[in-house]
Amino acid sequence: MLTVSGLSKSYGGRALFEDASLQINRGDRIGLIGANGAGKSTLFSLILKEASPDTGTVAMERNTTIGFLPQESAPSGDETVLELATTVSAEMEEVHRLQREHLSEDDPMHHEAIARFAELDGHTLEVKAKRILSGLAFRESDVHIPARTLSGGWIMRAHLARLLVMEPDLLMLDEPTNHLDLESLGWFQNYLSKYSGAILAISHDREFLNAICLNILEIRHHKLNRYKGNYDAYLSQKAAREEQQWAAYKNQQREIAELQRFIDRFRAKASKAAQAQDRIKQLDRMVKIEAPERDEATVSFSFPQPKRGGERTITLDGVKQAYGSHVVYAHLDLEINRGQRTVLVGPNGSGKSTLLKILAGLLPLEAGTITPGHNLSVGYFAQQRTEMLDIKRSVLAEAMDGESSVPEQAVRTLLGSFLFRGDDVFKPVGVLSGGEKSRLALVKLLLNPPNLLLLDEPTTHLDMPSIDALIGALNQYQGTLLFVSHDVHFIRALASTVLHISAGKLTPYAGDYTYYLEKSGSLSERAALVAPGNSPGNYRPESAPESSETPREKMGMKEIKEMRKAEAEKRKAANKIRRDAQAQLTTIEAEINELEIRQGALTAELEQPESLKGGRAHQINRELSILQDRLMKTMETWEQLTAMLAENMPTSE
């Protein structure tokens, strides 16, 4: 469907691609990754014909359709959300314009617009669009309002809906999860997993890449390196490749050193000069193996710690908060204790960001009280925090402007982990992009931490190494943390408790995100049985009303016997599946162990000088490549069997 051949592209003398190649076929789901500045956006521009390669070709099969979602700033005009979502062609865009401009039934153009709308199967498109918009958390009342009245994030969702309605052959997405809440993200991932076309997605969200990708495409060393599987599989394969490359590199370096020693020793000796010249030619012909670049490890850094606060960090009593006639919280009670690490989850518009602003003291209350704990200091991170930066200072000077006395080298190390490297630290803050200012604001917050830290989507402008650096910093943090994030990897790494917010009501989960996912399903099934008297916003779990009868007591004896028989048959079938899977798993694990032992032996042999003789190194590398493929396929089988076992585990009643 798409073929990239011999691609080279440079900007300002800096090479992004050199003789790079890529093939995308229908049904491919590819995650595009690489360091900031590696060329991900440039590759998109080349595929979209917005830029031209210096050499090479980008060829697309005839009649192939492409849909592209940019990272930011998709346009919107006078069309409604529904019209935007159904604008899948220039013809439909023209029909929507006619419908807006010719509303009167007496206008002949009105009837023409209706006829053309029907010809283009507009009603079917609208049904499909409404279903997709609902999955992306648009309410029925939202779809008929002008798109331009929405915030940038919701406009991006409407454009995403348009692409899904369009169903292009190749769907190109640039950070598509940035504007989605967790509920919408789950729906979106499930939708993409069944998408019939090809997908090429840039993302720094590893859980998203794990959920949808069949391949990972990494831009590295000016090449496009493709890996089978999702992001976790990529990490495993990349580590194995680097290990093999290191062994081959060291082996070749020993060979080069031996050849050079012979040349240096015998070049001037008449009887050996011819042999020395042969060695020189051999060196010239040799294809040099590059030393693999090791990825930078997650930064290890001792951060300043906040002053110790009271056991009770902050308390809200009977808080009411509204935006005009829209009441977000009617009677909100909440108590946060020292050391909690809580993620706020819930649909967009449920009040997560509003709650953080209330706790930060940024919103005047219409009713209720906020009681700060002893010695409380609050730090709040959101996009508008970047406005507090001094645009005249350098990045380094702004980072060091605070109460803590962190050494300059330590500050520069931290700045480096957030992508301010080398001379970047001397840039004026005023020339930074919005994302760079956001990262700098995070650095300042980490260098001068309060004992209550409130973070609203802190990972939005960070790449994966920077997200890991932030996780490392926050894992050292000894204060209280409340945060909102759509990055599941970030949530799993930090949250020890979950607070679900919906329609002004708070439901706590005294466990991590996995615990929340397990328990929230059962709670949603009991939503209709919530006991009366739980006022919106109360910080306590839902409870079901008591009943004198269990479901089984309401059944007749015949129904009970039939149900028990069905349950027994179901358990018997599950037990058989489990036994068979366990037997296969034992065999597979033994095979994996043998393959890994053989892989280790070959890698060790490759590092020995004797492997240079008789082309043995080439044989070893070939065998290692075959071995790696077998190992990956065996691991895939192991994962399938493990999943099968998990699905058929006996459950307690």
Number of C-alpha atoms within 10 A of each C-alpha: 15 17 15 20 16 17 24 20 23 16 9 5 7 8 14 22 25 18 15 19 19 16 13 17 14 13 15 18 27 25 28 26 24 18 14 12 10 19 20 20 16 20 23 21 14 17 21 15 11 10 13 17 19 14 15 17 17 21 13 15 9 7 8 11 14 19 19 18 20 16 17 15 11 15 11 19 10 15 19 21 29 24 26 25 28 29 22 19 11 9 13 20 16 14 23 22 15 18 18 14 11 16 13 12 9 9 10 10 16 18 17 15 21 15 14 17 18 12 10 14 12 19 13 11 20 16 14 18 26 21 15 22 26 17 18 24 20 19 12 12 7 16 20 13 15 17 26 16 14 15 9 17 14 20 22 25 25 29 23 25 26 25 23 23 22 21 18 19 20 24 22 23 22 20 18 23 23 23 21 22 20 18 16 23 22 15 15 21 18 13 14 18 14 10 18 15 18 23 28 22 27 23 22 27 24 17 17 23 25 19 15 24 22 20 22 27 23 20 22 16 16 19 20 23 17 18 20 16 22 22 25 14 18 19 14 12 19 14 12 16 16 15 14 22 18 20 22 22 19 18 20 21 15 16 16 17 11 13 18 16 14 16 20 12 13 17 18 11 12 10 10 15 15 13 15 23 14 14 20 17 11 13 15 10 9 11 9 12 14 13 14 14 10 8 7 8 10 15 18 12 14 13 19 17 17 18 13 15 21 14 12 16 24 19 16 18 16 17 19 20 24 15 7 7 6 8 13 24 22 21 19 24 23 16 13 20 16 19 17 17 22 26 23 25 25 19 18 20 15 18 23 24 19 17 20 23 18 16 22 17 13 11 14 11 14 11 13 15 15 18 13 18 17 13 11 17 19 16 17 20 21 17 15 9 13 19 11 8 18 15 16 13 16 18 26 21 18 20 25 20 14 13 9 13 12 15 9 13 9 14 20 19 15 27 24 16 21 24 19 20 14 10 9 15 19 14 16 17 21 14 12 15 10 12 14 19 22 24 23 24 23 22 21 19 17 21 26 21 23 25 25 27 23 25 20 20 18 22 25 21 18 21 19 17 19 22 23 21 21 24 19 17 18 18 12 14 21 19 22 21 23 22 24 21 21 24 24 15 16 19 22 13 15 19 19 18 19 25 22 19 21 19 16 23 23 26 20 18 20 12 16 19 23 13 14 18 13 10 13 15 10 10 17 12 9 13 12 9 14 15 12 10 6 14 13 18 23 20 17 14 13 19 14 14 9 8 7 5 8 8 7 11 10 10 12 9 11 9 12 14 12 11 14 12 12 12 12 12 12 12 16 12 12 18 16 12 17 21 12 13 20 16 11 14 19 12 12 17 14 11 16 18 12 13 17 15 12 15 21 13 11 19 20 12 16 26 20 14 14 12 16 16 10 9 9 14 23 15 13 19 18 12 14 21 16 11 17 18 13 15 20 17 12 17 17 14 15 20 13 14 21 15 12 16 20 11 12 17 13 12 6 4 3
